[in-house]
Every structure is written in structure tokens, then in C-alpha cells.
């Protein structure tokens, strides 16, 4: 069995005989993507080319998942992007239960990732919402005020609203 060590989430997950690669900061998403395209003809793409990406490729009997991202020269933006991609990795290997448990334990928020999934067809937007919940967890762990994030996509706001709604202890002030 192999372990994916997700650095920003602080989670180690068993991923069977598959393989996880954190390729780190890259100069160009497009160039790195085309390198991976050559390596893995059968690719699983978890998001549209963006600031960060999560790509899976099958080789022999193993799935290799790669994440990579641009350096945004901002700690909070980098944390958000990296935790987002790491959450896609957990999602891909069906290990979001680990994240559910630590969010409940450490932040007292009861997330149900299955609730954020259409029954039959797992749409891109749902995936992005789930990934943003991992990002929110990582930012809150580091004491970041979410209001300090600029230019977040709509699915971030949706994830934030879901997170706030599922806090076990609601503040009355
Ligand atoms: Zn994504």
C-alpha cells in the first residue's frame, strides 16, 4: 500500500497501489500539462486549466495522480490553491472521509461530502465546491480571515456558505 502525503492539508492517506506526485510550483501550467500528456495518453482531468491542476494518468496497473500549481506570490492564495488540489486527490481516491473527520474534530464543522455530489453524474462544479472545503479547512487552520481572499470564484462562496451553515456551535453575536 502507498501513502499520499498531502502537505498543506496535513493528511496522509492510503491510496492502494496508486501513486501520488506533488510536482510543486511550475512556470507554466500549459507546458507542464503537455509534458504529462505525453507521459499518460489516457488522462483523467479534474479541472480546467487554471492556477492549479490535478491530473490523473493510468500506466500499467497504477493510477498516477499529479498536482501542480503556479506561485501566486501570496501565501494565502498559494495555501488555497494547493489545499484545493490536494482535496481533489482525496476525492479521486475516495478518501474525503479523512477530511470530514479532521474538520469535525479540529473545527467542529460537520461536513457531508456526499451531500455535495449529484447522484449520477458528478459534475465539475460539485467537485470544485468539495475541493474548496479542503481549502477553507487549510486556511482556517492557519488563522486566515477568509475575507482577505480576493477574486474567489462562485464555488468558493458556495463552499464557504456550506461550511458556515454546518458549524456545530453557532455564535449568537
Ligand atoms: Zn479544482
Backbone and ligand atoms as CSV (ligand in chain L), in Angstrom:
chain,resi,resn,atom,element,x,y,z
A,1,UNK,N,N,0.830,-1.202,0.000
A,1,UNK,CA,C,0.000,0.000,0.000
A,1,UNK,C,C,0.869,1.258,0.000
A,2,UNK,N,N,0.409,2.257,-0.728
A,2,UNK,CA,C,1.157,3.502,-0.792
A,2,UNK,C,C,0.404,4.622,-0.075
A,3,UNK,N,N,1.172,5.610,0.298
A,3,UNK,CA,C,0.592,6.718,1.059
A,3,UNK,C,C,0.759,8.014,0.276
A,4,UNK,N,N,-0.320,8.800,0.228
A,4,UNK,CA,C,-0.216,10.147,-0.333
A,4,UNK,C,C,-0.025,11.093,0.846
A,5,UNK,N,N,1.078,11.808,0.861
A,5,UNK,CA,C,1.316,12.785,1.931
A,5,UNK,C,C,0.907,14.163,1.422
A,6,UNK,N,N,-0.234,14.608,1.890
A,6,UNK,CA,C,-0.779,15.893,1.433
A,6,UNK,C,C,-0.296,16.975,2.391
A,7,UNK,N,N,0.666,17.763,1.914
A,7,UNK,CA,C,1.431,18.644,2.803
A,7,UNK,C,C,0.603,19.778,3.390
A,8,UNK,N,N,-0.218,20.411,2.579
A,8,UNK,CA,C,-0.929,21.591,3.076
A,8,UNK,C,C,-2.112,21.184,3.946
A,9,UNK,N,N,-2.777,20.106,3.569
A,9,UNK,CA,C,-3.878,19.611,4.402
A,9,UNK,C,C,-3.340,18.927,5.665
A,10,UNK,N,N,-2.091,18.471,5.609
A,10,UNK,CA,C,-1.531,17.749,6.747
A,10,UNK,C,C,-2.150,16.368,6.909
A,11,UNK,N,N,-2.480,15.750,5.793
A,11,UNK,CA,C,-3.145,14.440,5.824
A,11,UNK,C,C,-2.287,13.415,5.083
A,12,UNK,N,N,-2.150,12.245,5.678
A,12,UNK,CA,C,-1.553,11.104,4.973
A,12,UNK,C,C,-2.670,10.125,4.676
A,13,UNK,N,N,-2.822,9.757,3.413
A,13,UNK,CA,C,-3.926,8.869,3.041
A,13,UNK,C,C,-3.390,7.630,2.331
A,14,UNK,N,N,-3.927,6.491,2.698
A,14,UNK,CA,C,-3.579,5.264,1.980
A,14,UNK,C,C,-4.284,5.283,0.630
A,15,UNK,N,N,-3.537,4.987,-0.436
A,15,UNK,CA,C,-4.127,5.064,-1.775
A,15,UNK,C,C,-3.896,3.775,-2.568
A,16,UNK,N,N,-3.866,2.671,-1.866
A,16,UNK,CA,C,-3.710,1.389,-2.543
A,16,UNK,C,C,-2.363,1.300,-3.251
A,17,UNK,N,N,-2.367,0.805,-4.470
A,17,UNK,CA,C,-1.103,0.668,-5.198
A,17,UNK,C,C,-0.937,1.799,-6.201
A,18,UNK,N,N,-1.662,2.858,-5.984
A,18,UNK,CA,C,-1.571,4.007,-6.876
A,18,UNK,C,C,-0.440,4.927,-6.427
A,19,UNK,N,N,-0.292,6.006,-7.128
A,19,UNK,CA,C,0.868,6.833,-6.875
A,19,UNK,C,C,0.486,8.319,-6.903
A,20,UNK,N,N,1.027,9.066,-5.961
A,20,UNK,CA,C,0.724,10.491,-5.852
A,20,UNK,C,C,1.990,11.309,-6.055
A,21,UNK,N,N,1.897,12.326,-6.898
A,21,UNK,CA,C,3.046,13.183,-7.169
A,21,UNK,C,C,2.653,14.644,-6.978
A,22,UNK,N,N,3.310,15.291,-6.023
A,22,UNK,CA,C,3.138,16.738,-5.887
A,22,UNK,C,C,4.289,17.355,-6.681
A,23,UNK,N,N,3.979,17.836,-7.883
A,23,UNK,CA,C,5.032,18.365,-8.758
A,23,UNK,C,C,5.453,19.782,-8.368
A,24,UNK,N,N,4.738,20.370,-7.436
A,24,UNK,CA,C,5.139,21.675,-6.908
A,24,UNK,C,C,4.773,22.838,-7.823
A,25,UNK,N,N,5.480,23.954,-7.600
A,25,UNK,CA,C,5.233,25.155,-8.408
A,25,UNK,C,C,5.842,24.969,-9.790
A,26,UNK,N,N,5.085,25.316,-10.800
A,26,UNK,CA,C,5.596,25.211,-12.171
A,26,UNK,C,C,5.576,26.599,-12.825
A,27,UNK,N,N,6.418,26.777,-13.840
A,27,UNK,CA,C,6.470,28.075,-14.531
A,27,UNK,C,C,5.254,28.277,-15.421
A,28,UNK,N,N,4.799,27.173,-16.028
A,28,UNK,CA,C,3.660,27.277,-16.929
A,28,UNK,C,C,2.778,26.035,-16.792
A,29,UNK,N,N,1.503,26.266,-16.518
A,29,UNK,CA,C,0.552,25.158,-16.383
A,29,UNK,C,C,0.462,24.412,-17.721
A,30,UNK,N,N,0.407,25.187,-18.805
A,30,UNK,CA,C,0.249,24.588,-20.136
A,30,UNK,C,C,1.408,23.675,-20.502
A,31,UNK,N,N,2.625,24.147,-20.223
A,31,UNK,CA,C,3.818,23.356,-20.556
A,31,UNK,C,C,3.868,22.082,-19.723
A,32,UNK,N,N,3.567,22.207,-18.441
A,32,UNK,CA,C,3.621,21.021,-17.580
A,32,UNK,C,C,2.553,20.020,-17.997
A,33,UNK,N,N,1.403,20.570,-18.353
A,33,UNK,CA,C,0.301,19.724,-18.809
A,33,UNK,C,C,0.699,18.951,-20.072
A,34,UNK,N,N,1.383,19.607,-20.987
A,34,UNK,CA,C,1.732,18.899,-22.221
A,34,UNK,C,C,2.811,17.846,-21.960
A,35,UNK,N,N,3.693,18.091,-20.973
A,35,UNK,CA,C,4.645,17.047,-20.565
A,35,UNK,C,C,3.890,15.818,-20.057
A,36,UNK,N,N,2.893,16.062,-19.221
A,36,UNK,CA,C,2.127,14.944,-18.655
A,36,UNK,C,C,1.279,14.257,-19.716
A,37,UNK,N,N,0.827,15.045,-20.690
A,37,UNK,CA,C,0.043,14.469,-21.793
A,37,UNK,C,C,0.836,13.407,-22.532
A,38,UNK,N,N,2.138,13.665,-22.695
A,38,UNK,CA,C,2.985,12.693,-23.385
A,38,UNK,C,C,3.190,11.447,-22.542
A,39,UNK,N,N,3.274,11.639,-21.256
A,39,UNK,CA,C,3.525,10.528,-20.336
A,39,UNK,C,C,2.304,9.616,-20.191
A,40,UNK,N,N,1.138,10.237,-20.147
A,40,UNK,CA,C,-0.094,9.465,-19.920
A,40,UNK,C,C,-1.099,9.745,-21.033
A,41,UNK,N,N,-1.195,8.861,-21.987
A,41,UNK,CA,C,-2.174,9.084,-23.062
A,41,UNK,C,C,-3.624,9.048,-22.557
A,42,UNK,N,N,-3.884,8.240,-21.535
A,42,UNK,CA,C,-5.258,8.177,-21.006
A,42,UNK,C,C,-5.344,9.011,-19.744
A,43,UNK,N,N,-5.761,10.217,-19.934
A,43,UNK,CA,C,-5.700,11.126,-18.816
A,43,UNK,C,C,-7.062,11.421,-18.205
A,44,UNK,N,N,-7.048,11.573,-16.896
A,44,UNK,CA,C,-8.259,11.970,-16.185
A,44,UNK,C,C,-8.016,13.397,-15.716
A,45,UNK,N,N,-8.854,14.274,-16.172
A,45,UNK,CA,C,-8.659,15.685,-15.849
A,45,UNK,C,C,-9.683,16.125,-14.820
A,46,UNK,N,N,-9.198,16.664,-13.706
A,46,UNK,CA,C,-10.113,17.050,-12.646
A,46,UNK,C,C,-10.506,18.504,-12.659
A,47,UNK,N,N,-9.889,19.269,-13.453
A,47,UNK,CA,C,-10.359,20.645,-13.600
A,47,UNK,C,C,-9.830,21.264,-14.885
A,48,UNK,N,N,-10.417,22.347,-15.228
A,48,UNK,CA,C,-9.998,23.082,-16.425
A,48,UNK,C,C,-8.644,23.729,-16.119
A,49,UNK,N,N,-7.814,23.960,-17.154
A,49,UNK,CA,C,-6.522,24.590,-16.871
A,49,UNK,C,C,-6.723,25.888,-16.099
A,50,UNK,N,N,-6.058,25.977,-14.972
A,50,UNK,CA,C,-6.274,27.125,-14.103
A,50,UNK,C,C,-4.959,27.451,-13.407
A,51,UNK,N,N,-5.063,28.023,-12.206
A,51,UNK,CA,C,-3.865,28.371,-11.432
A,51,UNK,C,C,-3.211,27.114,-10.882
A,52,UNK,N,N,-4.072,26.116,-10.620
A,52,UNK,CA,C,-3.564,24.835,-10.143
A,52,UNK,C,C,-4.295,23.722,-10.857
A,53,UNK,N,N,-3.675,22.552,-10.935
A,53,UNK,CA,C,-4.350,21.439,-11.605
A,53,UNK,C,C,-4.101,20.118,-10.897
A,54,UNK,N,N,-5.047,19.213,-11.113
A,54,UNK,CA,C,-4.937,17.854,-10.619
A,54,UNK,C,C,-5.230,16.937,-11.803
A,55,UNK,N,N,-4.239,16.124,-12.147
A,55,UNK,CA,C,-4.337,15.283,-13.340
A,55,UNK,C,C,-4.038,13.838,-12.968
A,56,UNK,N,N,-4.806,12.947,-13.519
A,56,UNK,CA,C,-4.537,11.529,-13.286
A,56,UNK,C,C,-4.209,10.830,-14.588
A,57,UNK,N,N,-3.320,9.872,-14.526
A,57,UNK,CA,C,-2.987,9.100,-15.710
A,57,UNK,C,C,-2.775,7.647,-15.343
A,58,UNK,N,N,-3.230,6.786,-16.247
A,58,UNK,CA,C,-3.036,5.356,-15.978
A,58,UNK,C,C,-1.789,4.862,-16.693
A,59,UNK,N,N,-1.001,4.091,-15.970
A,59,UNK,CA,C,0.202,3.493,-16.528
A,59,UNK,C,C,0.335,2.123,-15.932
A,60,UNK,N,N,0.438,1.121,-16.786
A,60,UNK,CA,C,0.405,-0.271,-16.330
A,60,UNK,C,C,-0.830,-0.444,-15.463
A,61,UNK,N,N,-0.669,-0.892,-14.226
A,61,UNK,CA,C,-1.866,-1.142,-13.433
A,61,UNK,C,C,-2.110,-0.069,-12.384
A,62,UNK,N,N,-1.355,1.003,-12.501
A,62,UNK,CA,C,-1.462,2.019,-11.460
A,62,UNK,C,C,-1.986,3.332,-12.013
A,63,UNK,N,N,-2.698,4.039,-11.147
A,63,UNK,CA,C,-3.089,5.398,-11.499
A,63,UNK,C,C,-2.110,6.346,-10.824
A,64,UNK,N,N,-1.608,7.276,-11.611
A,64,UNK,CA,C,-0.711,8.292,-11.070
A,64,UNK,C,C,-1.463,9.614,-11.032
A,65,UNK,N,N,-1.549,10.187,-9.849
A,65,UNK,CA,C,-2.188,11.493,-9.740
A,65,UNK,C,C,-1.105,12.551,-9.523
A,66,UNK,N,N,-1.171,13.592,-10.327
A,66,UNK,CA,C,-0.220,14.699,-10.201
A,66,UNK,C,C,-0.960,15.979,-9.848
A,67,UNK,N,N,-0.379,16.744,-8.938
A,67,UNK,CA,C,-0.883,18.112,-8.761
A,67,UNK,C,C,0.270,19.076,-9.036
A,68,UNK,N,N,-0.081,20.244,-9.546
A,68,UNK,CA,C,0.913,21.287,-9.811
A,68,UNK,C,C,0.191,22.620,-9.855
A,69,UNK,N,N,0.952,23.690,-9.645
A,69,UNK,CA,C,0.306,24.993,-9.463
A,69,UNK,C,C,1.303,26.113,-9.716
A,70,UNK,N,N,0.756,27.302,-9.927
A,70,UNK,CA,C,1.590,28.490,-10.134
A,70,UNK,C,C,1.847,29.157,-8.787
A,71,UNK,N,N,3.006,29.787,-8.679
A,71,UNK,CA,C,3.288,30.564,-7.474
A,71,UNK,C,C,2.604,31.920,-7.629
A,72,UNK,N,N,1.624,32.175,-6.763
A,72,UNK,CA,C,0.863,33.418,-6.878
A,72,UNK,C,C,1.468,34.552,-6.059
A,73,UNK,N,N,2.641,34.292,-5.483
A,73,UNK,CA,C,3.346,35.307,-4.680
A,73,UNK,C,C,2.457,35.832,-3.549
A,74,UNK,N,N,1.620,34.986,-3.061
A,74,UNK,CA,C,0.764,35.354,-1.933
A,74,UNK,C,C,0.531,34.083,-1.133
A,75,UNK,N,N,0.933,34.108,0.137
A,75,UNK,CA,C,0.815,32.887,0.944
A,75,UNK,C,C,-0.614,32.360,0.999
A,76,UNK,N,N,-1.568,33.266,1.227
A,76,UNK,CA,C,-2.938,32.752,1.399
A,76,UNK,C,C,-3.493,32.200,0.089
A,77,UNK,N,N,-3.154,32.822,-1.024
A,77,UNK,CA,C,-3.627,32.274,-2.307
A,77,UNK,C,C,-2.958,30.934,-2.617
A,78,UNK,N,N,-1.672,30.838,-2.271
A,78,UNK,CA,C,-0.980,29.565,-2.510
A,78,UNK,C,C,-1.556,28.460,-1.631
A,79,UNK,N,N,-1.853,28.773,-0.396
A,79,UNK,CA,C,-2.447,27.763,0.502
A,79,UNK,C,C,-3.787,27.308,-0.057
A,80,UNK,N,N,-4.580,28.284,-0.488
A,80,UNK,CA,C,-5.905,27.939,-1.014
A,80,UNK,C,C,-5.774,27.001,-2.221
A,81,UNK,N,N,-4.921,27.375,-3.166
A,81,UNK,CA,C,-4.790,26.574,-4.383
A,81,UNK,C,C,-4.246,25.178,-4.089
A,82,UNK,N,N,-3.203,25.108,-3.272
A,82,UNK,CA,C,-2.589,23.799,-3.005
A,82,UNK,C,C,-3.540,22.889,-2.233
A,83,UNK,N,N,-4.228,23.433,-1.226
A,83,UNK,CA,C,-5.170,22.608,-0.457
A,83,UNK,C,C,-6.331,22.166,-1.349
A,84,UNK,N,N,-6.740,23.035,-2.266
A,84,UNK,CA,C,-7.798,22.717,-3.229
A,84,UNK,C,C,-7.380,21.497,-4.066
A,85,UNK,N,N,-6.170,21.542,-4.619
A,85,UNK,CA,C,-5.708,20.423,-5.460
A,85,UNK,C,C,-5.523,19.155,-4.626
A,86,UNK,N,N,-5.019,19.303,-3.407
A,86,UNK,CA,C,-4.844,18.128,-2.537
A,86,UNK,C,C,-6.189,17.484,-2.213
A,87,UNK,N,N,-7.218,18.321,-2.105
A,87,UNK,CA,C,-8.556,17.768,-1.815
A,87,UNK,C,C,-9.081,16.993,-3.026
A,88,UNK,N,N,-8.760,17.448,-4.243
A,88,UNK,CA,C,-9.119,16.660,-5.433
A,88,UNK,C,C,-8.493,15.265,-5.356
A,89,UNK,N,N,-7.273,15.203,-4.827
A,89,UNK,CA,C,-6.575,13.910,-4.723
A,89,UNK,C,C,-7.342,12.977,-3.777
A,90,UNK,N,N,-7.715,13.505,-2.618
A,90,UNK,CA,C,-8.508,12.695,-1.674
A,90,UNK,C,C,-9.811,12.252,-2.317
A,91,UNK,N,N,-10.429,13.169,-3.040
A,91,UNK,CA,C,-11.696,12.904,-3.714
A,91,UNK,C,C,-11.517,11.786,-4.735
A,92,UNK,N,N,-10.449,11.898,-5.516
A,92,UNK,CA,C,-10.205,10.889,-6.548
A,92,UNK,C,C,-10.066,9.497,-5.935
A,93,UNK,N,N,-9.344,9.405,-4.823
A,93,UNK,CA,C,-9.135,8.097,-4.195
A,93,UNK,C,C,-10.249,7.742,-3.206
A,94,UNK,N,N,-11.308,8.534,-3.225
A,94,UNK,CA,C,-12.469,8.274,-2.387
A,94,UNK,C,C,-12.122,8.297,-0.891
A,95,UNK,N,N,-11.262,9.246,-0.513
A,95,UNK,CA,C,-10.852,9.338,0.886
A,95,UNK,C,C,-11.231,10.670,1.532
A,96,UNK,N,N,-12.329,11.264,1.074
A,96,UNK,CA,C,-12.762,12.519,1.689
A,96,UNK,C,C,-13.241,12.303,3.124
A,97,UNK,N,N,-13.491,11.049,3.491
A,97,UNK,CA,C,-13.898,10.750,4.870
A,97,UNK,C,C,-12.831,11.221,5.872
A,98,UNK,N,N,-11.551,11.160,5.482
A,98,UNK,CA,C,-10.476,11.594,6.390
A,98,UNK,C,C,-10.631,13.091,6.677
A,99,UNK,N,N,-10.902,13.831,5.619
A,99,UNK,CA,C,-11.043,15.283,5.765
A,99,UNK,C,C,-12.297,15.623,6.584
A,100,UNK,N,N,-13.371,14.895,6.336
A,100,UNK,CA,C,-14.595,15.098,7.134
A,100,UNK,C,C,-14.279,14.952,8.620
A,101,UNK,N,N,-13.530,13.911,8.951
A,101,UNK,CA,C,-13.227,13.633,10.359
A,101,UNK,C,C,-12.376,14.719,10.981
A,102,UNK,N,N,-11.347,15.182,10.272
A,102,UNK,CA,C,-10.494,16.181,10.925
A,102,UNK,C,C,-11.173,17.550,10.990
A,103,UNK,N,N,-12.035,17.855,10.030
A,103,UNK,CA,C,-12.752,19.145,10.108
A,103,UNK,C,C,-13.700,19.118,11.314
A,104,UNK,N,N,-14.323,17.983,11.533
A,104,UNK,CA,C,-15.228,17.840,12.670
A,104,UNK,C,C,-14.455,17.938,13.988
A,105,UNK,N,N,-13.340,17.228,14.057
A,105,UNK,CA,C,-12.541,17.167,15.275
A,105,UNK,C,C,-11.904,18.514,15.599
A,106,UNK,N,N,-11.285,19.137,14.601
A,106,UNK,CA,C,-10.491,20.337,14.861
A,106,UNK,C,C,-11.296,21.620,14.759
A,107,UNK,N,N,-12.305,21.634,13.891
A,107,UNK,CA,C,-13.010,22.904,13.653
A,107,UNK,C,C,-14.484,22.831,14.003
A,108,UNK,N,N,-14.923,21.679,14.465
A,108,UNK,CA,C,-16.319,21.499,14.895
A,108,UNK,C,C,-17.324,21.876,13.796
A,109,UNK,N,N,-17.037,21.412,12.613
A,109,UNK,CA,C,-17.946,21.632,11.489
A,109,UNK,C,C,-18.253,20.272,10.876
A,110,UNK,N,N,-19.553,20.008,10.705
A,110,UNK,CA,C,-19.942,18.688,10.223
A,110,UNK,C,C,-20.207,18.714,8.716
A,111,UNK,N,N,-19.177,18.393,7.967
A,111,UNK,CA,C,-19.283,18.376,6.508
A,111,UNK,C,C,-19.746,16.986,6.069
A,112,UNK,N,N,-20.620,16.955,5.073
A,112,UNK,CA,C,-21.001,15.674,4.471
A,112,UNK,C,C,-20.731,15.794,2.967
A,113,UNK,N,N,-19.593,15.276,2.561
A,113,UNK,CA,C,-19.191,15.447,1.156
A,113,UNK,C,C,-20.154,14.769,0.183
A,114,UNK,N,N,-20.797,13.703,0.645
A,114,UNK,CA,C,-21.739,13.021,-0.249
A,114,UNK,C,C,-22.946,13.887,-0.597
A,115,UNK,N,N,-23.252,14.792,0.321
A,115,UNK,CA,C,-24.345,15.723,0.090
A,115,UNK,C,C,-24.004,16.668,-1.073
A,116,UNK,N,N,-22.714,16.846,-1.288
A,116,UNK,CA,C,-22.241,17.777,-2.308
A,116,UNK,C,C,-21.851,17.035,-3.581
A,117,UNK,N,N,-22.676,16.070,-3.934
A,117,UNK,CA,C,-22.387,15.241,-5.099
A,117,UNK,C,C,-23.723,14.857,-5.723
A,118,UNK,N,N,-23.867,15.123,-6.982
A,118,UNK,CA,C,-25.083,14.682,-7.674
A,118,UNK,C,C,-25.040,13.165,-7.752
A,119,UNK,N,N,-26.197,12.534,-7.680
A,119,UNK,CA,C,-26.218,11.075,-7.616
A,119,UNK,C,C,-25.527,10.404,-8.794
A,120,UNK,N,N,-25.916,10.784,-9.974
A,120,UNK,CA,C,-25.434,10.024,-11.119
A,120,UNK,C,C,-24.242,10.640,-11.802
A,121,UNK,N,N,-24.391,11.960,-11.998
A,121,UNK,CA,C,-23.295,12.500,-12.769
A,121,UNK,C,C,-22.573,13.535,-11.930
A,122,UNK,N,N,-21.315,13.222,-11.656
A,122,UNK,CA,C,-20.517,14.053,-10.764
A,122,UNK,C,C,-20.014,15.250,-11.549
A,123,UNK,N,N,-20.654,16.361,-11.366
A,123,UNK,CA,C,-20.313,17.492,-12.224
A,123,UNK,C,C,-19.104,18.256,-11.708
A,124,UNK,N,N,-18.503,18.971,-12.624
A,124,UNK,CA,C,-17.278,19.717,-12.361
A,124,UNK,C,C,-17.461,20.712,-11.211
A,125,UNK,N,N,-18.598,21.374,-11.196
A,125,UNK,CA,C,-18.830,22.390,-10.173
A,125,UNK,C,C,-18.874,21.758,-8.777
A,126,UNK,N,N,-19.558,20.622,-8.652
A,126,UNK,CA,C,-19.610,19.935,-7.358
A,126,UNK,C,C,-18.212,19.604,-6.861
A,127,UNK,N,N,-17.385,19.132,-7.774
A,127,UNK,CA,C,-16.009,18.785,-7.433
A,127,UNK,C,C,-15.243,19.995,-6.927
A,128,UNK,N,N,-15.491,21.126,-7.578
A,128,UNK,CA,C,-14.785,22.342,-7.175
A,128,UNK,C,C,-15.252,22.794,-5.800
A,129,UNK,N,N,-16.537,22.640,-5.527
A,129,UNK,CA,C,-17.061,23.015,-4.208
A,129,UNK,C,C,-16.419,22.142,-3.137
A,130,UNK,N,N,-16.349,20.836,-3.396
A,130,UNK,CA,C,-15.723,19.933,-2.416
A,130,UNK,C,C,-14.253,20.317,-2.192
A,131,UNK,N,N,-13.568,20.631,-3.274
A,131,UNK,CA,C,-12.152,20.995,-3.159
A,131,UNK,C,C,-11.964,22.283,-2.363
A,132,UNK,N,N,-12.912,23.221,-2.516
A,132,UNK,CA,C,-12.796,24.482,-1.773
A,132,UNK,C,C,-13.013,24.275,-0.279
A,133,UNK,N,N,-13.756,23.245,0.100
A,133,UNK,CA,C,-13.920,22.971,1.527
A,133,UNK,C,C,-12.588,22.552,2.146
A,134,UNK,N,N,-11.786,21.827,1.387
A,134,UNK,CA,C,-10.435,21.496,1.849
A,134,UNK,C,C,-9.590,22.762,1.977
A,135,UNK,N,N,-9.770,23.667,1.022
A,135,UNK,CA,C,-9.031,24.933,1.057
A,135,UNK,C,C,-9.440,25.757,2.286
A,136,UNK,N,N,-10.738,25.798,2.543
A,136,UNK,CA,C,-11.230,26.555,3.704
A,136,UNK,C,C,-10.663,25.961,4.997
A,137,UNK,N,N,-10.641,24.637,5.073
A,137,UNK,CA,C,-10.065,23.978,6.250
A,137,UNK,C,C,-8.604,24.417,6.441
A,138,UNK,N,N,-7.829,24.350,5.367
A,138,UNK,CA,C,-6.398,24.669,5.458
A,138,UNK,C,C,-6.179,26.138,5.842
A,139,UNK,N,N,-7.014,27.027,5.319
A,139,UNK,CA,C,-6.877,28.455,5.628
A,139,UNK,C,C,-7.256,28.731,7.080
A,140,UNK,N,N,-8.353,28.117,7.533
A,140,UNK,CA,C,-8.803,28.331,8.920
A,140,UNK,C,C,-7.788,27.777,9.910
A,141,UNK,N,N,-7.186,26.638,9.573
A,141,UNK,CA,C,-6.161,26.047,10.432
A,141,UNK,C,C,-5.025,27.035,10.670
A,142,UNK,N,N,-4.748,27.847,9.656
A,142,UNK,CA,C,-3.657,28.821,9.752
A,142,UNK,C,C,-4.139,30.197,10.206
A,143,UNK,N,N,-5.384,30.272,10.640
A,143,UNK,CA,C,-5.910,31.522,11.181
A,143,UNK,C,C,-6.162,32.607,10.147
A,144,UNK,N,N,-6.325,32.226,8.890
A,144,UNK,CA,C,-6.564,33.219,7.834
A,144,UNK,C,C,-8.030,33.665,7.876
A,145,UNK,N,N,-8.242,34.971,7.773
A,145,UNK,CA,C,-9.597,35.509,7.655
A,145,UNK,C,C,-10.011,35.368,6.178
A,146,UNK,N,N,-11.087,34.643,5.943
A,146,UNK,CA,C,-11.497,34.373,4.554
A,146,UNK,C,C,-11.858,35.649,3.788
A,147,UNK,N,N,-12.180,36.706,4.533
A,147,UNK,CA,C,-12.486,37.975,3.861
A,147,UNK,C,C,-11.259,38.579,3.180
A,148,UNK,N,N,-10.073,38.104,3.578
A,148,UNK,CA,C,-8.851,38.638,2.975
A,148,UNK,C,C,-8.571,38.050,1.587
A,149,UNK,N,N,-9.319,37.036,1.201
A,149,UNK,CA,C,-9.117,36.440,-0.126
A,149,UNK,C,C,-9.821,37.292,-1.173
A,150,UNK,N,N,-9.117,37.501,-2.260
A,150,UNK,CA,C,-9.691,38.339,-3.328
A,150,UNK,C,C,-9.990,37.493,-4.566
A,151,UNK,N,N,-10.971,37.915,-5.311
A,151,UNK,CA,C,-11.310,37.301,-6.614
A,151,UNK,C,C,-11.554,35.797,-6.556
A,152,UNK,N,N,-12.327,35.375,-5.562
A,152,UNK,CA,C,-12.625,33.949,-5.467
A,152,UNK,C,C,-13.782,33.604,-6.393
A,153,UNK,N,N,-13.749,32.418,-6.979
A,153,UNK,CA,C,-14.855,32.028,-7.851
A,153,UNK,C,C,-16.123,31.755,-7.053
A,154,UNK,N,N,-17.213,31.639,-7.774
A,154,UNK,CA,C,-18.521,31.442,-7.145
A,154,UNK,C,C,-18.555,30.191,-6.276
A,155,UNK,N,N,-17.892,29.116,-6.738
A,155,UNK,CA,C,-17.958,27.879,-5.965
A,155,UNK,C,C,-17.241,27.993,-4.622
A,156,UNK,N,N,-16.297,28.943,-4.507
A,156,UNK,CA,C,-15.683,29.194,-3.201
A,156,UNK,C,C,-16.734,29.752,-2.240
A,157,UNK,N,N,-17.511,30.711,-2.722
A,157,UNK,CA,C,-18.558,31.317,-1.884
A,157,UNK,C,C,-19.582,30.273,-1.461
A,158,UNK,N,N,-19.902,29.377,-2.370
A,158,UNK,CA,C,-20.861,28.325,-2.050
A,158,UNK,C,C,-20.304,27.415,-0.947
A,159,UNK,N,N,-19.032,27.049,-1.086
A,159,UNK,CA,C,-18.384,26.183,-0.094
A,159,UNK,C,C,-18.326,26.885,1.264
A,160,UNK,N,N,-18.045,28.180,1.230
A,160,UNK,CA,C,-17.948,28.948,2.465
A,160,UNK,C,C,-19.299,28.998,3.188
A,161,UNK,N,N,-20.334,29.203,2.407
A,161,UNK,CA,C,-21.690,29.248,2.963
A,161,UNK,C,C,-22.056,27.888,3.576
A,162,UNK,N,N,-21.711,26.826,2.863
A,162,UNK,CA,C,-21.975,25.460,3.354
A,162,UNK,C,C,-21.222,25.224,4.665
A,163,UNK,N,N,-19.960,25.639,4.688
A,163,UNK,CA,C,-19.111,25.480,5.881
A,163,UNK,C,C,-19.741,26.213,7.076
A,164,UNK,N,N,-20.124,27.463,6.859
A,164,UNK,CA,C,-20.702,28.276,7.949
A,164,UNK,C,C,-21.998,27.652,8.469
A,165,UNK,N,N,-22.783,27.125,7.555
A,165,UNK,CA,C,-24.076,26.548,7.920
A,165,UNK,C,C,-23.936,25.268,8.733
A,166,UNK,N,N,-22.803,24.595,8.581
A,166,UNK,CA,C,-22.637,23.300,9.230
A,166,UNK,C,C,-21.749,23.323,10.459
A,167,UNK,N,N,-21.510,24.554,10.977
A,167,UNK,CA,C,-20.799,24.667,12.246
A,167,UNK,C,C,-21.684,24.120,13.346
A,168,UNK,N,N,-21.083,23.321,14.239
A,168,UNK,CA,C,-21.900,22.744,15.306
A,168,UNK,C,C,-22.260,23.774,16.351
A,169,UNK,N,N,-21.303,24.673,16.644
A,169,UNK,CA,C,-21.602,25.702,17.634
A,169,UNK,C,C,-21.798,27.010,16.885
A,170,UNK,N,N,-23.045,27.411,16.850
A,170,UNK,CA,C,-23.337,28.665,16.141
A,170,UNK,C,C,-23.157,29.831,17.127
A,171,UNK,N,N,-22.417,30.806,16.709
A,171,UNK,CA,C,-22.258,32.008,17.551
A,171,UNK,C,C,-23.521,32.841,17.430
A,172,UNK,N,N,-23.970,33.394,18.559
A,172,UNK,CA,C,-25.207,34.154,18.522
A,172,UNK,C,C,-24.967,35.644,18.336
A,173,UNK,N,N,-23.717,36.070,18.453
A,173,UNK,CA,C,-23.459,37.510,18.323
A,173,UNK,C,C,-23.314,37.913,16.859
L,1,ZN,ZN,ZN,-10.376,22.238,-8.842
